[in-house]
Amino acid sequence: MFVRSMAAASPPPPPSTSLSSQPPSSSPSQLPLRAMPGTYGWPVVGPLSDRLDYFWFQGPEKFFRTRVEKYKSTVFRTNIPPAFPFFGNVNPNIVAVLDVKSFSHLFDMDLVDKRDVLIGDFRPSLGFYGGVRVGVYLDTTEPKHAKIKKFSMELLKRSSEVWLRELLSNLDKFWSTIETDVSKNDAASYIFPLQSCVFNFLTASLAGVKTSVSPEIAENGWKILNTWLAFQVIPTTKIGIPQPFEELLLHTWPYPPLIVAGGYKKLYNFINDHAGEVIRLGEEEFGLTRDETIHNILFVLGFNAYGGFSVFLPSLIGKIAGDNTGLQERLRTEVRKVCGSGSGSGLNFRTVNEMELVKSVVYETLRLNPPVPLQFARAREDFKISSHDAVFEVKKGELLCGYQPLVMRDGKIYEDPEEFKPDRFIGQTGSELLSYLFWSNGPQTGTPSESNKQCAAKDVVTLTACLIIADLFLRYDSVTGDMSSIKTVVKAK
Ligand code: HEM
């Protein structure tokens, strides 16, 4: 009976979206037009005060929640960091969209422009990417977007065989490191071994190069990416060091790419020297220059793929390892029923696709912990945006900002929205909910293409996560731990 309000509601009022996310409830014509609540406050003071709330006094989630309550609306105007009083030219004014219906306007490429708004009005210096405006910063109206998106999708398509083999062999190394650490200590911290595993498998799959051809990159490549990523996003991210130091030291200015230029150059040279085949593909099939090809490979590999998995996998492993409701037993039974017993046996993209509970657990983790929490898009023209309860006028040029952790707990769509329900996405009603699962900047039922900005790896990401769970339960009867460490592993009998 869920999608919750669907049955009772009239047909959805799609923002004229090219993806099939059509949220439920009343059509705009039946909803009252309401003046948009919220304020930007006084110049400098308003943005600074909101910045302090966001990073210090409230934190991102409470920041949005308290304003939803205050304005009695899931759509309102406010500011979002960064607010650099003395540096850069960043406009912190946004229109927050915090329910499934208003958020889905972000996918309507007729209504919104995605130029340079990956992490808001603030775009890190292009020096982080050798001066190239990589694909993720391009709007769909820019001809180069189509070339780069198709190139990214081609990298995924041609890597599908290697992907499975490299994932499983790097997971072998990962788990053997964890077993050794657990046997020596009480717990094994797994973040760095996991990042090394993810970096090696992604580099082999997407760039077609084994990191072992360069001992330095094998050893340090993922560490370089961590630093490169951190200096781009720190101004927009709550880190958690004591205040006021975080505000004074980390959120007051943008960082210059020079800090990470040496490490980035090493990665560039590595791709330049060893990834001839994919570079040729970018140049000859997709009309990119050599330089554009390499920087785009590095961005997709380092920011989209490595960055995305580095955030997502700990929440997935932590959820499973920390569970004491019997979920592990149910997952183990399903995995072994489909694959038989024994590590690696019968495990592939096809078999993993048959594991309904495993897939549902992956979707539910992405719902409650969307790895990319904020999404932005700019109004191309004046238009009317609808929430579940009202319609608001948005002006050309305004920046819409959705905070996914709240949007994905929209009580009009999801029953018991705060609860982790492993079976939520199983069966007919479960699969209907996939239209409202938005982690990939589009619905899980959508199709990434050159005409939209949905993650090119929407399906590969979820299937890879399923493979990681299935591989785990072919190796072990159970694991215990949390989002950063594994405490025990019990090998499969
Ligand atoms: C857990 C892993 C991943 C997560 C959480 C993730 C998430 C996202 C999100 C949210 C966006 C949209 C950003 C925006 O415009 O607002 C995006 C875009 C993109 N992602 Fe992923 N991604 C992941 C893995 C990957 C992988 C493995 C690839 C490899 C090809 C990839 C390729 C892309 C590309 C090319 C875009 C840009 C799409 C466009 O410009 O039209 N992503 N990703």
Residues whose N, C-alpha, C, O or C-beta is under 5 A from the ligand:
A	BS01	HEM	L118 G135 V136 L138 K149 S152 L156 V300 N304 A305 G308 F309 F312 P371 V372 Q375 F376 W439 S440 N441 S449 N452 K453 Q454 C455 A456 A457 V461
